[in-house]
Amino acid sequence: MLFWLIVMILFLALEAATVGLVSIWFAVGACAAMLAAALKAHFWLQFVIFLAVSGLVLLTVRPFAKKFLNVHQKPTNADRVLGVICPVTESIDNITGTGAVSVGGKDWTARSLTGENIAAGDYVRVASIQGVKLIVEPVSETAKTE
């Protein structure tokens, strides 16, 4: 029982030293194992209870708690360009580091996701954002009209 108390205190101290939910799950598991030890369960069973409870709490509570931990993130609205189909205004060439697209009336530096050159006037879909560059992929003729 003393072993699990020490383990629980260590995990709680680790949790107190961090800014996010890192080890609280294991402290809860250690508490459950400590209860099993108080009921005179074998150590292997205590360890299985520790792992099972820690895993269960981690898988069920963390996603819910994580929503409340990220309240300080400030959205930039830059992600609203993801998936947008837009025209290439300057030929995209990853080797020479050139290329631009126009999204919502704003010009963005662009690079090709696949590495292939894309001519000015072609249409592309925004796949991701890296810093101030859009990573784009060519679209088919039918995708332009969607």
Number of C-alpha atoms within 10 A of each C-alpha: 18 10 11 22 16 14 19 24 14 15 21 18 14 15 18 14 10 10 8 12 15 16 19 21 25 24 25 20 28 28 22 22 30 25 17 20 19 12 11 11 14 10 13 9 13 24 20 13 20 24 17 16 21 22 15 14 15 19 12 10 11 16 10 10 11 12 9 9 13 10 8 7 7 7 7 7 7 9 11 8 17 15 14 13 23 22 18 25 19 19 18 24 18 17 10 7 10 14 23 20 29 16 16 9 8 7 13 16 18 28 28 20 16 11 14 14 16 21 16 15 13 18 22 23 22 25 17 16 16 9 6 10 15 24 20 28 22 23 15 12 10 7 12 14 7 6
